[in-house]
Amino acid sequence: MGRKIEASRIENTTPEQLQGFFDHYDQTRMRYTIRLEDTWNMDEVGIALGICSNTRVLSGTKKGRTYVKRPKEREWVTILEAISATGQKIRPLTVFKGKSLQTQWLPAEKVPDWVYATSENGWTSKGDWPLLAP
């Protein structure tokens, strides 16, 4: 099964385009004297708990469309991770939807050494949530 991606993202990802980007990045970094250890990349992913996007649905050939039922209420979790250009990593941040961290969300024998927090909606758009360590 393939995943959809915008055509321009594929068509414009050439070795020449990538080299041009990194050349411009290096020139900008040198111009402003930004050290590699001060350069970080962060990635954020939202996960709907209990929902798997990689599923296969079997249906009759005469049926034009098949639907898969999903729960009405889905809980969202946001995970943030960051790594520096020198390979330094910080512990990932996991943001659950809620007012306080619930122990049943994290089975004791399987809890990674990450940072855990809660927010009203499970997103990182609100900056006043408390950070909670495991």
C-alpha positions, -999 to 999 in steps of 0.1 A, spaced: 0 0 0 13 34 -9 8 66 10 -2 98 -8 23 127 -10 21 160 -28 35 156 -64 57 188 -60 74 173 -30 86 143 -51 93 163 -83 114 189 -65 134 165 -44 164 162 -67 201 159 -58 206 194 -72 178 209 -51 190 192 -19 226 204 -25 214 239 -31 195 239 1 224 227 22 248 251 5 225 280 13 221 266 49 259 265 54 264 300 40 236 314 63 250 295 93 285 309 86 273 345 80 255 346 114 282 325 132 257 298 143 276 269 158 266 233 149 258 225 185 233 254 185 215 239 155 186 217 163 159 198 143 126 191 160 98 168 148 63 166 160 38 138 154 2 135 166 -12 100 172 -48 91 176 -48 64 203 -63 31 191 -63 41 154 -40 24 129 -37 40 95 -21 10 78 -51 -13 75 -64 -36 48 -101 -38 40 -115 -67 21 -147 -60 1 -166 -75 -28 -156 -64 -63 -190 -50 -71 -189 -27 -42 -176 8 -51 -167 20 -17 -160 4 17 -160 22 50 -142 13 82 -160 23 114 -139 43 138 -146 54 174 -165 87 178 -142 100 205 -105 96 199 -78 106 223 -48 124 209 -12 123 220 16 145 206 52 134 206 81 159 201 117 149 195 148 169 189 184 163 178 213 187 173 235 188 142 262 173 164 240 143 173 231 155 208 195 143 217 171 155 243 144 133 259 112 132 238 82 151 251 49 133 251 17 154 256 -15 136 266 -49 151 265 -61 158 301 -56 179 332 -32 156 350 -11 125 340 -29 92 346 -8 63 358 -28 38 336 -15 56 305 20 44 313 24 8 324 54 8 348 74 -19 331 73 -2 297 77 35 304 105 51 283 127 77 299 108 106 283 93 138 295 55 136 300 30 165 301 -7 171 296 -27 198 278 -64 205 274 -65 190 239 -34 168 238 -16 193 214 14 216 219 -5 247 208 -10 258 244 22 267 262 11 267 298 10 230 305 32 216 333 60 192 325 58 160 344 87 135 347 79 97 348 
